[in-house]
Amino acid sequence: MIKNCGIKPCRPILNEHEHIPEVVQLAYQCWEELPSDRPTFQNVRKFLKKIRMTRYAAKFVHIQLLCKFKDEIIFTCPRW
């Protein structure tokens, strides 16, 4: 048990708007009171690998879209 004399330990407040929401949720899962409720290291590793690949794929698609529409973007953006 993590509790010390019935008092929960201090944990940082993680804001999902400032951090990757999936990682915030993972942190909270890792801080569960009962060890049996926490993810295993193997599951943490798989989860982080999945997040990394998902974010990489999203960036790649974004770059592809920018390259595809670069001419339209350049000519339609106002000049400052």
C-alpha positions in Angstrom: 0.0 0.0 0.0 1.2 3.5 -0.8 -0.8 5.2 2.0 1.1 6.2 5.0 -1.1 6.3 8.1 -4.2 6.8 5.9 -2.7 9.9 4.1 -2.3 9.7 0.4 1.2 10.6 -0.8 1.8 13.8 -2.7 1.5 13.6 -6.4 2.0 16.4 -8.9 -1.1 17.7 -10.6 -0.8 16.8 -14.3 -2.9 18.9 -16.7 -3.9 17.2 -19.9 -3.8 20.5 -21.7 -0.1 21.0 -20.9 1.0 17.4 -21.3 0.2 14.5 -23.7 -3.2 13.3 -22.4 -2.4 9.6 -22.8 0.8 10.0 -20.8 -1.1 11.8 -18.0 -3.6 8.9 -17.8 -0.7 6.4 -17.8 0.9 8.3 -14.9 -2.3 8.1 -12.9 -2.6 4.4 -13.6 1.0 3.9 -12.3 0.1 5.8 -9.1 -2.8 3.4 -8.2 -2.7 2.4 -4.6 -2.8 -1.3 -5.1 0.2 -2.7 -7.1 -2.2 -5.1 -8.8 -4.1 -2.2 -10.3 -0.9 -0.7 -11.8 0.2 -1.5 -15.4 3.2 -3.8 -15.7 6.5 -2.5 -17.1 5.8 -4.5 -20.3 2.4 -2.8 -20.7 3.9 0.6 -20.0 6.5 0.0 -22.7 3.9 -1.1 -25.2 1.7 1.8 -24.4 4.5 4.4 -24.8 5.6 2.8 -28.1 2.0 3.0 -29.4 1.8 6.7 -28.5 5.1 7.4 -30.1 4.1 5.7 -33.3 0.7 7.4 -33.4 2.2 10.8 -32.9 4.8 10.1 -35.5 2.2 9.0 -38.0 0.1 12.1 -37.3 3.1 14.4 -38.0 3.9 12.5 -41.1 0.4 12.9 -42.5 0.5 16.6 -41.6 3.7 17.0 -43.5 2.3 15.1 -46.5 -0.7 17.5 -46.5 1.5 20.5 -46.3 3.6 19.3 -49.3 0.5 18.4 -51.3 -1.1 21.8 -50.8 2.0 24.0 -50.6 1.2 26.0 -53.7 -2.3 26.8 -52.6 -1.1 27.8 -49.2 1.7 30.0 -50.5 -0.6 31.9 -52.9 -3.6 32.2 -50.7 -1.9 33.4 -47.5 -1.9 37.2 -47.2 1.5 38.9 -47.2 2.2 40.9 -44.1 
